[in-house]
Amino acid sequence: MNDALEMSREGLQEIFLKWNEPKFRADQLCQWIYAKKIFNYHDMSNLSKELRDKLSGNILMSLPVLIKQLKSRDGTKKFLWQLNNNNRVESVLLDHGNYKTACISTQAGCPMKCIFCETGANGFKRNLTQGEILGQFLMMEKFNKADINNIVFMGMGEPFLNEENLFKVIRILNDKKMRNLGARHITISTCGIIPGIEDLTGFEIPVRLSVSLHAPNDILRNKLMPVANNNYPVQKLANALKFYRSKTGERITIEYALIDRVNDFPENAYELAALLDGLEPYINLIPFNAIPSRPELKRSDESRVKNFMAVLRELNIEFELRRERGSDIMAACGQLAGNNKQ
Ligand code: SAH
């Protein structure tokens, strides 16, 4: 049976045409779902009773089921969702006062096994479907009782390993007759999957790109991000990013979590600058967040962070030290596990 969130607008149009209904019924349905967050066909009051019954009988409306919601002292909220086959994922809602950002998962678990990330420590279950990815966002908007301004694919999983569904989701979010979310409000974060970056270079919607680099050379990056870096070593990755930048004109954000005495030496900052020379990146320094599976990894102390930043400043590299959010509820970067423990 068809499922509404698994369908494109064209797919819905086809169904209405088959039912001898005008095509614009699909737009009406999309308005209810994506703009008004009304998921019950019987509440869609501009459709006839007969059509509402027909929709209920023929098109499922599967949504993630909320198991748990936690609220951080800083206002960040974490949602744990139940999906099919007992798979669970988490999403995070970041509250920046006048705007909000939803951090969404694209996979249940993650196969990349980056050593500093709790999601990877728990193994990989499966890719999420288009509807499961959209469902997290729409349900959060429903709970939030207002639109959320930004979406970042920075939750559990590696978005470019689920590229087909990721791109379908982005088309739906961006579609003026569906969620109508601007390209500049959508960010993909990747551990450096080069084919995904290449496909994004030719993608019709100019979303933002963030790359989790965390190390400026192969020796260190192989240790920290073994799966990603064995397949896509740093120099090749840097070249793919430069190509993306030259083709699209877009600036790329580089994520770099500072781990005490691992990747926070001033030499690392010099190497990082050399690797990214010509890219004009925007570097996001992330305070490392502690994870249960790797107690030996620690956050860099203030003086080491200062020294690292001093090098970047000296080399005129634009950067920001990101404020950590939601760590008291295990909702900060790298802490999502998709379980019920927190
Ligand atoms: N797989 C994608 C999406 C995950 S995004 C990616 O790698 O980009 C989650 C972000 O948090 C990534 O930048 C990741 O590298 C970072 N991260 C993971 N574990 C972390 C930790 N313990 N502390 C700080 N940042 C972490």
Boltz pocket constraint, residues with backbone or C-beta under 6 A from the ligand:
constraints:
  - pocket:
      binder: B
      contacts: [[A, 116], [A, 117], [A, 118], [A, 153], [A, 154], [A, 155], [A, 156], [A, 157], [A, 158], [A, 159], [A, 189], [A, 190], [A, 191], [A, 192], [A, 210], [A, 211], [A, 212], [A, 214], [A, 255], [A, 257], [A, 286], [A, 287], [A, 288], [A, 289], [A, 290], [A, 291], [A, 333], [A, 334], [A, 335]]
      max_distance: 6.0
